[in-house]
Amino acid sequence: MRKVLRKKATPRAFTISLLAATILLPDSDRLIQKGHFAMTKAIASDEKPGTAAKNTMPPARDPKLAAEEEYQLARRLNTVEALELFIARHPDDPLVAKARADLRRLSR
């Protein structure tokens, strides 16, 4: 039985194919400027072209709720590392006293 040898792709072939792709693919910025829309920039049907949404940033989370969730997660994990991380991340939170008590109980 003869072994079939396959040619490996050379860096030169890759460079040529990459160059061809950059030349042959249309420039998306040019298409958008002419009023054609590329797949990369979808516009909602009720929105005018060229206008950006006013609220692009989601609202911040409630810090008390975030600390409560992290404390509950640390208690579920029930490890010294998780409780120490909670205490380090939220040193001024009222739940730190409970976390320290849980930590003392675990350390025994």
Residue, then its C-alpha position, 0 to 999 in steps of 0.5 A: m500500500r502506498k501512502v498518500l502524501r498531502k501538501k501542507a498549506t504554506p505561509r505564502a498560500f495563506t498570505i495570497s488568499l488573505l490578500a485576495a480576500t481583502i481586495l475582493l470583499p467590499d468595504s463595509d464603510r463605503l457601503i454604509q456611506k452610500g446608503h446600502f447596509a451591510m450585515t454588520k450594522a443592523i438597524a431597527s425598522d422603526e429607527k432612522p438610518g444614522t441615529a444612535a440609540k440614546n440608552t446604549m448603556p444598561p443601568a447600574r445594578d443595586p449595590k445592596l442587592a449585588a452584595e446580598e447575592e454574593y453573600q448568599l453565593a459564598r454561603r452556598l459554596n461554604t468555603v473559607e476562600a469564598l467568605e474571605l473574598f466576600i469580606a475583601r470585596h465588601p468591607d463596609d457592608p453589614l453582611v460582613a459581620k455574618a460572613r465573619a461569623d460563618l468564617r469562624r464557624l468554618s475555621r473550627 
